[in-house]
């Protein structure tokens, strides 16, 4: 009986810990991307929400040479371009989006001059 309870608890914990990874983003349109983002955000804790939003912004900003170019991209200043983001995250899950954003931010960092 004790083993059954432990198995149930562990199964529940594993299900909770993998919930964000179950959503695979459909980037076929801005609307489908936005719907998937909203659905995922409803499942995340506040720390993961913040990390995810920052990842989406990093992916979007990596497409522009300067922050000013990103602001001038559309008349929706300050809003995410789910069409552009969807093209980049189509078929990815939560962890893969974070990895993509990390790789984009590493490429965007200016290199320090060598002495």
Protein Blocks (a to p, Z undefined) as FASTA:
>chain_A
ZZmmmmmmmmmmmmmmmmmmmpccdfkbmklmmmmmmmmmmmpcfklmmmmmmmmmmmmm
mmpmbfklmmmmpmcehiacfklmmmmmgoiafklmmmmmmmmmmmmpccdddZZ
